[in-house]
């Protein structure tokens, strides 16, 4: 698809106009911006007794606004769901997909073709693992989606988003297959293509699920950034929806220290998420 530098600049400027406080505040906490984009990073989103999907929406909109090529493996919700949320945050997934910036794998819809054979080429589906295969087809889909296919394409670094990896386990995929999938994706995208990965998974307290525990342990070890969303131990509160622990991995963030962690509490609103230091909300004693 032919696309000149001028039209791309106009497109990115349009995306900039939708920037909301949600991204400004969270990006400030993460010490990142649309202009200063880190590459070669693997960000892990973990949620425990809460829904951490708002962070997936953040990263999806952020990378599209930054002009990155995005492959989104959506195993939980439909395209229309993500598009409705993205529009509230100033991004049109439909426009991004039409321009070739966004490659969207709609797991709910594609699984029907694999399970019931609606298409002749279902044997090559990225979700072929549903019929007992491994994740090779899914990896090949991700790799081909983010590989540079034309010299005319001027998108910034490639990005893989997965929502969410825990679904693979619930569909019968073995933990070692999920681990291999992430390993190959990280080698290809982060190391070879100098891109980024964002993946969501569920961390289950006091669970005997060894498969999930193995995957989460591997993801923790491999990630360069962890965002752990947790429900409040005191239960439901209308003014504080949860707690977010952010951990930067590696010695480059704080001199003399390997890892650095900060804890915030947050409140989710319609088009915004407010973050504040733990215990500073008037609703929390």
ZADO-1210 file (C-alpha; in nm, 4 decimals, padded with zeros to 6 digits):
<atoms>
<atom x="00.0000" y="00.0000" z="00.0000" code="UNK" pos="1"/>
<atom x="00.1482" y="00.3293" z="-00.1087" code="UNK" pos="2"/>
<atom x="00.1722" y="00.5893" z="00.1593" code="UNK" pos="3"/>
<atom x="00.3763" y="00.9078" z="00.1545" code="UNK" pos="4"/>
<atom x="00.5525" y="01.0612" z="00.4530" code="UNK" pos="5"/>
<atom x="00.3185" y="01.3626" z="00.4466" code="UNK" pos="6"/>
<atom x="00.0001" y="01.1584" z="00.4774" code="UNK" pos="7"/>
<atom x="00.1513" y="00.9506" z="00.7574" code="UNK" pos="8"/>
<atom x="00.2437" y="01.2676" z="00.9470" code="UNK" pos="9"/>
<atom x="-00.1130" y="01.3956" z="00.9115" code="UNK" pos="10"/>
<atom x="-00.2460" y="01.0600" z="01.0357" code="UNK" pos="11"/>
<atom x="-00.0217" y="01.0674" z="01.3437" code="UNK" pos="12"/>
<atom x="-00.1206" y="01.4286" z="01.4164" code="UNK" pos="13"/>
<atom x="-00.4865" y="01.3240" z="01.4099" code="UNK" pos="14"/>
<atom x="-00.4108" y="01.0477" z="01.6596" code="UNK" pos="15"/>
<atom x="-00.2297" y="01.2952" z="01.8846" code="UNK" pos="16"/>
<atom x="-00.5456" y="01.5046" z="01.9172" code="UNK" pos="17"/>
<atom x="-00.7147" y="01.2200" z="02.1041" code="UNK" pos="18"/>
<atom x="-00.4547" y="01.2054" z="02.3843" code="UNK" pos="19"/>
<atom x="-00.6296" y="01.1872" z="02.7196" code="UNK" pos="20"/>
<atom x="-00.5199" y="01.2443" z="03.0764" code="UNK" pos="21"/>
<atom x="-00.5125" y="00.8710" z="03.1285" code="UNK" pos="22"/>
<atom x="-00.2117" y="00.8306" z="02.9058" code="UNK" pos="23"/>
<atom x="-00.0409" y="01.1483" z="03.0171" code="UNK" pos="24"/>
<atom x="-00.0517" y="01.0435" z="03.3824" code="UNK" pos="25"/>
<atom x="00.0422" y="00.6798" z="03.3307" code="UNK" pos="26"/>
<atom x="00.3131" y="00.7661" z="03.0788" code="UNK" pos="27"/>
<atom x="00.4582" y="01.0106" z="03.3310" code="UNK" pos="28"/>
<atom x="00.4712" y="00.7316" z="03.5892" code="UNK" pos="29"/>
<atom x="00.6332" y="00.4966" z="03.3385" code="UNK" pos="30"/>
<atom x="00.8741" y="00.7717" z="03.2316" code="UNK" pos="31"/>
<atom x="00.7881" y="00.7312" z="02.8642" code="UNK" pos="32"/>
<atom x="00.6280" y="00.9386" z="02.5892" code="UNK" pos="33"/>
<atom x="00.5202" y="00.9168" z="02.2279" code="UNK" pos="34"/>
<atom x="00.8368" y="01.0992" z="02.1259" code="UNK" pos="35"/>
<atom x="01.0804" y="00.8973" z="02.3409" code="UNK" pos="36"/>
<atom x="00.9832" y="00.5393" z="02.2708" code="UNK" pos="37"/>
<atom x="01.1850" y="00.2568" z="02.4231" code="UNK" pos="38"/>
<atom x="01.2489" y="-00.0446" z="02.2006" code="UNK" pos="39"/>
<atom x="01.3341" y="-00.4077" z="02.2590" code="UNK" pos="40"/>
<atom x="01.1189" y="-00.4287" z="02.5748" code="UNK" pos="41"/>
<atom x="00.8811" y="-00.6941" z="02.7059" code="UNK" pos="42"/>
<atom x="00.6084" y="-00.5536" z="02.9323" code="UNK" pos="43"/>
<atom x="00.4090" y="-00.7999" z="03.1408" code="UNK" pos="44"/>
<atom x="00.0642" y="-00.7092" z="03.2734" code="UNK" pos="45"/>
<atom x="-00.0471" y="-00.9310" z="03.5612" code="UNK" pos="46"/>
<atom x="-00.3821" y="-00.9047" z="03.7347" code="UNK" pos="47"/>
<atom x="-00.4883" y="-01.0679" z="04.0604" code="UNK" pos="48"/>
<atom x="-00.8490" y="-01.0569" z="04.1830" code="UNK" pos="49"/>
<atom x="-00.9182" y="-00.7657" z="03.9482" code="UNK" pos="50"/>
<atom x="-00.9380" y="-00.6826" z="03.5776" code="UNK" pos="51"/>
<atom x="-00.6150" y="-00.5441" z="03.4339" code="UNK" pos="52"/>
<atom x="-00.7479" y="-00.5026" z="03.0809" code="UNK" pos="53"/>
<atom x="-00.7471" y="-00.1221" z="03.1128" code="UNK" pos="54"/>
<atom x="-00.3675" y="-00.1447" z="03.0840" code="UNK" pos="55"/>
<atom x="-00.4008" y="-00.3395" z="02.7579" code="UNK" pos="56"/>
<atom x="-00.6248" y="-00.0631" z="02.6202" code="UNK" pos="57"/>
<atom x="-00.3637" y="00.1897" z="02.7287" code="UNK" pos="58"/>
<atom x="-00.0757" y="00.0191" z="02.5500" code="UNK" pos="59"/>
<atom x="-00.2822" y="-00.0479" z="02.2379" code="UNK" pos="60"/>
<atom x="-00.3801" y="00.3178" z="02.2016" code="UNK" pos="61"/>
<atom x="-00.0339" y="00.4382" z="02.3035" code="UNK" pos="62"/>
<atom x="00.1539" y="00.2396" z="02.0402" code="UNK" pos="63"/>
<atom x="-00.0933" y="00.3272" z="01.7662" code="UNK" pos="64"/>
<atom x="-00.0596" y="00.6958" z="01.8541" code="UNK" pos="65"/>
<atom x="00.3180" y="00.6550" z="01.8495" code="UNK" pos="66"/>
<atom x="00.2992" y="00.5342" z="01.4887" code="UNK" pos="67"/>
<atom x="00.4077" y="00.1751" z="01.5568" code="UNK" pos="68"/>
<atom x="00.3069" y="-00.1321" z="01.3579" code="UNK" pos="69"/>
<atom x="00.0895" y="-00.3359" z="01.5947" code="UNK" pos="70"/>
<atom x="-00.0139" y="-00.7014" z="01.5895" code="UNK" pos="71"/>
<atom x="-00.2899" y="-00.7572" z="01.8435" code="UNK" pos="72"/>
<atom x="-00.3722" y="-01.1165" z="01.9385" code="UNK" pos="73"/>
<atom x="-00.7120" y="-01.0675" z="02.1029" code="UNK" pos="74"/>
<atom x="-00.8334" y="-01.3888" z="02.2635" code="UNK" pos="75"/>
<atom x="-01.0881" y="-01.2406" z="02.5037" code="UNK" pos="76"/>
<atom x="-01.3062" y="-00.9745" z="02.3401" code="UNK" pos="77"/>
<atom x="-01.4316" y="-00.8873" z="01.9929" code="UNK" pos="78"/>
<atom x="-01.2868" y="-00.6241" z="01.7613" code="UNK" pos="79"/>
<atom x="-01.5891" y="-00.3996" z="01.8199" code="UNK" pos="80"/>
<atom x="-01.5298" y="-00.4064" z="02.1966" code="UNK" pos="81"/>
<atom x="-01.1679" y="-00.2929" z="02.1675" code="UNK" pos="82"/>
<atom x="-01.2633" y="-00.0362" z="01.9036" code="UNK" pos="83"/>
<atom x="-01.5318" y="00.1212" z="02.1236" code="UNK" pos="84"/>
<atom x="-01.2850" y="00.1632" z="02.4095" code="UNK" pos="85"/>
<atom x="-01.0125" y="00.2902" z="02.1754" code="UNK" pos="86"/>
<atom x="-01.2466" y="00.5538" z="02.0321" code="UNK" pos="87"/>
<atom x="-01.3004" y="00.6907" z="02.3821" code="UNK" pos="88"/>
<atom x="-00.9226" y="00.7241" z="02.4031" code="UNK" pos="89"/>
<atom x="-00.8948" y="00.9017" z="02.0691" code="UNK" pos="90"/>
<atom x="-00.7959" y="00.6117" z="01.8407" code="UNK" pos="91"/>
<atom x="-00.9875" y="00.4380" z="01.5615" code="UNK" pos="92"/>
<atom x="-00.8865" y="00.0726" z="01.5295" code="UNK" pos="93"/>
<atom x="-01.0841" y="00.0514" z="01.2059" code="UNK" pos="94"/>
<atom x="-00.8765" y="00.3302" z="01.0497" code="UNK" pos="95"/>
<atom x="-00.5516" y="00.1815" z="01.1807" code="UNK" pos="96"/>
<atom x="-00.6407" y="-00.1584" z="01.0362" code="UNK" pos="97"/>
<atom x="-00.7402" y="-00.0145" z="00.6996" code="UNK" pos="98"/>
<atom x="-00.4071" y="00.1700" z="00.6777" code="UNK" pos="99"/>
<atom x="-00.2146" y="-00.1466" z="00.7532" code="UNK" pos="100"/>
<atom x="-00.0855" y="-00.0222" z="01.0878" code="UNK" pos="101"/>
<atom x="-00.2913" y="-00.2674" z="01.2929" code="UNK" pos="102"/>
<atom x="-00.3126" y="-00.6428" z="01.2345" code="UNK" pos="103"/>
<atom x="-00.5966" y="-00.7715" z="01.4529" code="UNK" pos="104"/>
<atom x="-00.6490" y="-01.1410" z="01.5265" code="UNK" pos="105"/>
<atom x="-01.0019" y="-01.1773" z="01.6595" code="UNK" pos="106"/>
<atom x="-00.9781" y="-01.5017" z="01.8516" code="UNK" pos="107"/>
<atom x="-01.3502" y="-01.5357" z="01.9230" code="UNK" pos="108"/>
<atom x="-01.4362" y="-01.5187" z="01.5535" code="UNK" pos="109"/>
<atom x="-01.1391" y="-01.7127" z="01.4146" code="UNK" pos="110"/>
<atom x="-01.1904" y="-02.0013" z="01.6572" code="UNK" pos="111"/>
<atom x="-01.5269" y="-02.0731" z="01.4950" code="UNK" pos="112"/>
<atom x="-01.3573" y="-02.1383" z="01.1601" code="UNK" pos="113"/>
<atom x="-01.1103" y="-02.3813" z="01.3167" code="UNK" pos="114"/>
<atom x="-01.3596" y="-02.5718" z="01.5282" code="UNK" pos="115"/>
<atom x="-01.6338" y="-02.5979" z="01.2665" code="UNK" pos="116"/>
<atom x="-01.4333" y="-02.5834" z="00.9423" code="UNK" pos="117"/>
<atom x="-01.6015" y="-02.2804" z="00.7905" code="UNK" pos="118"/>
<atom x="-01.3008" y="-02.2044" z="00.5690" code="UNK" pos="119"/>
<atom x="-01.1034" y="-02.4221" z="00.3299" code="UNK" pos="120"/>
<atom x="-00.7701" y="-02.2983" z="00.4650" code="UNK" pos="121"/>
<atom x="-00.8543" y="-02.3457" z="00.8338" code="UNK" pos="122"/>
<atom x="-00.5561" y="-02.5822" z="00.8595" code="UNK" pos="123"/>
<atom x="-00.3292" y="-02.2765" z="00.8344" code="UNK" pos="124"/>
<atom x="-00.5225" y="-02.0703" z="01.0887" code="UNK" pos="125"/>
<atom x="-00.3212" y="-01.8991" z="01.3651" code="UNK" pos="126"/>
<atom x="-00.5598" y="-02.0723" z="01.6071" code="UNK" pos="127"/>
<atom x="-00.4929" y="-02.4201" z="01.4751" code="UNK" pos="128"/>
<atom x="-00.3889" y="-02.5199" z="01.8284" code="UNK" pos="129"/>
<atom x="-00.7612" y="-02.5481" z="01.9056" code="UNK" pos="130"/>
<atom x="-00.7656" y="-02.8728" z="01.7076" code="UNK" pos="131"/>
<atom x="-00.4719" y="-03.0200" z="01.8965" code="UNK" pos="132"/>
<atom x="-00.1750" y="-02.8561" z="01.7252" code="UNK" pos="133"/>
<atom x="00.0970" y="-02.6439" z="01.8863" code="UNK" pos="134"/>
<atom x="00.1415" y="-02.2646" z="01.8657" code="UNK" pos="135"/>
<atom x="00.3627" y="-02.2709" z="01.5560" code="UNK" pos="136"/>
<atom x="00.0906" y="-02.1277" z="01.3310" code="UNK" pos="137"/>
<atom x="00.0202" y="-01.8496" z="01.5810" code="UNK" pos="138"/>
<atom x="00.3897" y="-01.7593" z="01.5954" code="UNK" pos="139"/>
<atom x="00.4147" y="-01.7604" z="01.2147" code="UNK" pos="140"/>
<atom x="00.1138" y="-01.5291" z="01.1992" code="UNK" pos="141"/>
<atom x="00.2747" y="-01.2841" z="01.4421" code="UNK" pos="142"/>
<atom x="00.6105" y="-01.2954" z="01.2651" code="UNK" pos="143"/>
<atom x="00.4664" y="-01.2400" z="00.9177" code="UNK" pos="144"/>
<atom x="00.2368" y="-00.9634" z="01.0460" code="UNK" pos="145"/>
<atom x="00.5237" y="-00.7596" z="01.1910" code="UNK" pos="146"/>
<atom x="00.7954" y="-00.8329" z="00.9362" code="UNK" pos="147"/>
<atom x="00.8688" y="-00.5377" z="00.7063" code="UNK" pos="148"/>
<atom x="00.6946" y="-00.6171" z="00.3795" code="UNK" pos="149"/>
<atom x="00.7480" y="-00.2979" z="00.1834" code="UNK" pos="150"/>
<atom x="01.0087" y="-00.0244" z="00.1665" code="UNK" pos="151"/>
<atom x="00.7211" y="00.2229" z="00.1498" code="UNK" pos="152"/>
<atom x="00.6003" y="00.1357" z="00.4983" code="UNK" pos="153"/>
<atom x="00.7277" y="00.3948" z="00.7431" code="UNK" pos="154"/>
<atom x="00.5760" y="00.2739" z="01.0700" code="UNK" pos="155"/>
<atom x="00.7946" y="00.2853" z="01.3779" code="UNK" pos="156"/>
<atom x="00.9013" y="-00.0245" z="01.5746" code="UNK" pos="157"/>
<atom x="00.6786" y="-00.3354" z="01.5624" code="UNK" pos="158"/>
<atom x="00.4675" y="-00.4241" z="01.8677" code="UNK" pos="159"/>
<atom x="00.2934" y="-00.7460" z="01.9720" code="UNK" pos="160"/>
<atom x="00.0006" y="-00.7293" z="02.2168" code="UNK" pos="161"/>
<atom x="-00.1601" y="-01.0421" z="02.3615" code="UNK" pos="162"/>
<atom x="-00.4842" y="-01.0382" z="02.5618" code="UNK" pos="163"/>
<atom x="-00.4464" y="-01.2744" z="02.7278" code="UNK" pos="164"/>
<atom x="-00.1982" y="-01.5608" z="02.7617" code="UNK" pos="165"/>
<atom x="-00.3934" y="-01.7350" z="03.0376" code="UNK" pos="166"/>
<atom x="-00.6698" y="-01.8095" z="02.7866" code="UNK" pos="167"/>
<atom x="-00.4300" y="-02.0348" z="02.5976" code="UNK" pos="168"/>
<atom x="-00.3918" y="-02.2539" z="02.9052" code="UNK" pos="169"/>
<atom x="-00.7672" y="-02.2720" z="02.9581" code="UNK" pos="170"/>
<atom x="-00.8009" y="-02.3896" z="02.5955" code="UNK" pos="171"/>
<atom x="-00.5732" y="-02.6845" z="02.6586" code="UNK" pos="172"/>
<atom x="-00.2363" y="-02.5483" z="02.5446" code="UNK" pos="173"/>
<atom x="00.0501" y="-02.6830" z="02.7556" code="UNK" pos="174"/>
<atom x="00.2555" y="-02.4415" z="02.9637" code="UNK" pos="175"/>
<atom x="00.5761" y="-02.5371" z="02.7818" code="UNK" pos="176"/>
<atom x="00.4104" y="-02.4459" z="02.4500" code="UNK" pos="177"/>
<atom x="00.3126" y="-02.1023" z="02.5817" code="UNK" pos="178"/>
<atom x="00.6663" y="-02.0547" z="02.7143" code="UNK" pos="179"/>
<atom x="00.8152" y="-02.1525" z="02.3761" code="UNK" pos="180"/>
<atom x="00.5753" y="-01.9177" z="02.1953" code="UNK" pos="181"/>
<atom x="00.6779" y="-01.6193" z="02.4079" code="UNK" pos="182"/>
<atom x="01.0455" y="-01.7137" z="02.3821" code="UNK" pos="183"/>
<atom x="01.0363" y="-01.7173" z="02.0015" code="UNK" pos="184"/>
<atom x="00.8257" y="-01.3994" z="01.9856" code="UNK" pos="185"/>
<atom x="01.0667" y="-01.2196" z="02.2186" code="UNK" pos="186"/>
<atom x="01.3702" y="-01.3334" z="02.0169" code="UNK" pos="187"/>
<atom x="01.2116" y="-01.2260" z="01.6893" code="UNK" pos="188"/>
<atom x="01.0397" y="-00.9028" z="01.7917" code="UNK" pos="189"/>
<atom x="01.2511" y="-00.7640" z="02.0770" code="UNK" pos="190"/>
<atom x="01.5955" y="-00.8834" z="01.9652" code="UNK" pos="191"/>
<atom x="01.5847" y="-00.9038" z="01.5855" code="UNK" pos="192"/>
<atom x="01.3227" y="-00.6406" z="01.4972" code="UNK" pos="193"/>
<atom x="01.3948" y="-00.4111" z="01.7959" code="UNK" pos="194"/>
<atom x="01.0262" y="-00.3984" z="01.8782" code="UNK" pos="195"/>
<atom x="00.8175" y="-00.4418" z="02.1938" code="UNK" pos="196"/>
<atom x="00.5823" y="-00.6993" z="02.3444" code="UNK" pos="197"/>
<atom x="00.2956" y="-00.6424" z="02.5875" code="UNK" pos="198"/>
<atom x="00.1187" y="-00.9490" z="02.7259" code="UNK" pos="199"/>
<atom x="-00.1501" y="-00.9885" z="02.9895" code="UNK" pos="200"/>
<atom x="-00.1778" y="-01.2940" z="03.2149" code="UNK" pos="201"/>
<atom x="-00.3589" y="-01.3820" z="03.5357" code="UNK" pos="202"/>
<atom x="-00.1775" y="-01.4434" z="03.8617" code="UNK" pos="203"/>
<atom x="-00.3814" y="-01.6649" z="04.0925" code="UNK" pos="204"/>
<atom x="-00.3144" y="-01.6569" z="04.4674" code="UNK" pos="205"/>
<atom x="-00.3162" y="-01.9870" z="04.6569" code="UNK" pos="206"/>
<atom x="-00.3683" y="-02.1876" z="04.3395" code="UNK" pos="207"/>
<atom x="-00.2680" y="-02.5448" z="04.2631" code="UNK" pos="208"/>
<atom x="-00.2580" y="-02.4662" z="03.8915" code="UNK" pos="209"/>
<atom x="00.1022" y="-02.5635" z="03.8211" code="UNK" pos="210"/>
<atom x="00.0695" y="-02.4868" z="03.4505" code="UNK" pos="211"/>
<atom x="-00.0314" y="-02.1261" z="03.5132" code="UNK" pos="212"/>
<atom x="00.2308" y="-02.0897" z="03.7849" code="UNK" pos="213"/>
<atom x="00.5021" y="-02.2078" z="03.5453" code="UNK" pos="214"/>
<atom x="00.3969" y="-01.9605" z="03.2744" code="UNK" pos="215"/>
<atom x="00.3711" y="-01.6663" z="03.5152" code="UNK" pos="216"/>
<atom x="00.7114" y="-01.7474" z="03.6656" code="UNK" pos="217"/>
<atom x="00.8671" y="-01.7553" z="03.3190" code="UNK" pos="218"/>
<atom x="00.6994" y="-01.4294" z="03.2179" code="UNK" pos="219"/>
<atom x="00.8215" y="-01.2550" z="03.5322" code="UNK" pos="220"/>
<atom x="01.1756" y="-01.3653" z="03.4582" code="UNK" pos="221"/>
<atom x="01.1649" y="-01.2604" z="03.0925" code="UNK" pos="222"/>
<atom x="00.9954" y="-00.9227" z="03.1330" code="UNK" pos="223"/>
<atom x="01.1756" y="-00.5898" z="03.1462" code="UNK" pos="224"/>
<atom x="00.8686" y="-00.4125" z="03.2890" code="UNK" pos="225"/>
<atom x="00.5952" y="-00.5543" z="03.5109" code="UNK" pos="226"/>
<atom x="00.2605" y="-00.3934" z="03.5889" code="UNK" pos="227"/>
<atom x="00.0774" y="-00.5914" z="03.8566" code="UNK" pos="228"/>
<atom x="-00.2825" y="-00.4907" z="03.9142" code="UNK" pos="229"/>
<atom x="-00.4441" y="-00.6211" z="04.2326" code="UNK" pos="230"/>
<atom x="-00.7802" y="-00.5836" z="04.3961" code="UNK" pos="231"/>
<atom x="-00.7917" y="-00.4148" z="04.7356" code="UNK" pos="232"/>
<atom x="-00.7513" y="-00.6498" z="05.0311" code="UNK" pos="233"/>
<atom x="-01.0247" y="-00.4515" z="05.2060" code="UNK" pos="234"/>
<atom x="-01.2728" y="-00.5362" z="04.9314" code="UNK" pos="235"/>
<atom x="-01.4797" y="-00.3164" z="04.7015" code="UNK" pos="236"/>
<atom x="-01.4466" y="00.0614" z="04.7238" code="UNK" pos="237"/>
<atom x="-01.6177" y="00.3017" z="04.4851" code="UNK" pos="238"/>
<atom x="-01.3350" y="00.5563" z="04.5030" code="UNK" pos="239"/>
<atom x="-01.0389" y="00.3177" z="04.4749" code="UNK" pos="240"/>
<atom x="-01.0621" y="00.0310" z="04.2283" code="UNK" pos="241"/>
<atom x="-00.7290" y="-00.1357" z="04.2852" code="UNK" pos="242"/>
<atom x="-00.3572" y="-00.1217" z="04.3394" code="UNK" pos="243"/>
<atom x="-00.0874" y="-00.1164" z="04.0721" code="UNK" pos="244"/>
<atom x="00.2691" y="-00.2244" z="04.1404" code="UNK" pos="245"/>
<atom x="00.5147" y="-00.1230" z="03.8677" code="UNK" pos="246"/>
<atom x="00.8544" y="-00.2898" z="03.8551" code="UNK" pos="247"/>
<atom x="01.1346" y="-00.1829" z="03.6238" code="UNK" pos="248"/>
<atom x="01.3768" y="-00.4696" z="03.5650" code="UNK" pos="249"/>
<atom x="01.7500" y="-00.4315" z="03.5129" code="UNK" pos="250"/>
<atom x="02.0308" y="-00.2044" z="03.6353" code="UNK" pos="251"/>
<atom x="01.9658" y="00.0745" z="03.3860" code="UNK" pos="252"/>
<atom x="01.6799" y="00.2324" z="03.5844" code="UNK" pos="253"/>
<atom x="01.8412" y="00.3009" z="03.9190" code="UNK" pos="254"/>
<atom x="02.2159" y="00.3158" z="03.9658" code="UNK" pos="255"/>
<atom x="02.3390" y="00.0446" z="04.1983" code="UNK" pos="256"/>
<atom x="02.0026" y="-00.1345" z="04.2133" code="UNK" pos="257"/>
<atom x="01.8813" y="-00.4220" z="04.0007" code="UNK" pos="258"/>
<atom x="01.5074" y="-00.3606" z="04.0168" code="UNK" pos="259"/>
<atom x="01.2915" y="-00.0655" z="04.1152" code="UNK" pos="260"/>
<atom x="00.9280" y="-00.0878" z="04.2212" code="UNK" pos="261"/>
<atom x="00.6590" y="00.1693" z="04.2940" code="UNK" pos="262"/>
<atom x="00.3057" y="00.1120" z="04.4183" code="UNK" pos="263"/>
<atom x="00.0032" y="00.3238" z="04.3268" code="UNK" pos="264"/>
<atom x="-00.3677" y="00.2993" z="04.3817" code="UNK" pos="265"/>
<atom x="-00.6018" y="00.3857" z="04.0980" code="UNK" pos="266"/>
<atom x="-00.9576" y="00.4730" z="04.0077" code="UNK" pos="267"/>
<atom x="-01.0968" y="00.3896" z="03.6627" code="UNK" pos="268"/>
<atom x="-01.3303" y="00.6443" z="03.5046" code="UNK" pos="269"/>
<atom x="-01.5020" y="00.6497" z="03.1674" code="UNK" pos="270"/>
<atom x="-01.2160" y="00.8091" z="02.9733" code="UNK" pos="271"/>
<atom x="-00.9501" y="00.8378" z="03.2373" code="UNK" pos="272"/>
<atom x="-00.7629" y="00.6521" z="03.5094" code="UNK" pos="273"/>
<atom x="-00.6415" y="00.8442" z="03.8139" code="UNK" pos="274"/>
<atom x="-00.3311" y="00.7254" z="03.9986" code="UNK" pos="275"/>
<atom x="-00.2253" y="00.8289" z="04.3483" code="UNK" pos="276"/>
<atom x="00.0189" y="00.7145" z="04.6128" code="UNK" pos="277"/>
<atom x="-00.1033" y="00.4303" z="04.8298" code="UNK" pos="278"/>
<atom x="-00.3129" y="00.5522" z="05.1220" code="UNK" pos="279"/>
<atom x="-00.3538" y="00.9108" z="05.0010" code="UNK" pos="280"/>
<atom x="-00.7110" y="00.8738" z="04.8809" code="UNK" pos="281"/>
<atom x="-00.9659" y="01.0090" z="05.1268" code="UNK" pos="282"/>
<atom x="-01.1621" y="00.6866" z="05.0774" code="UNK" pos="283"/>
<atom x="-00.8816" y="00.4676" z="05.2097" code="UNK" pos="284"/>
<atom x="-00.7854" y="00.4706" z="05.5757" code="UNK" pos="285"/>
</atoms>
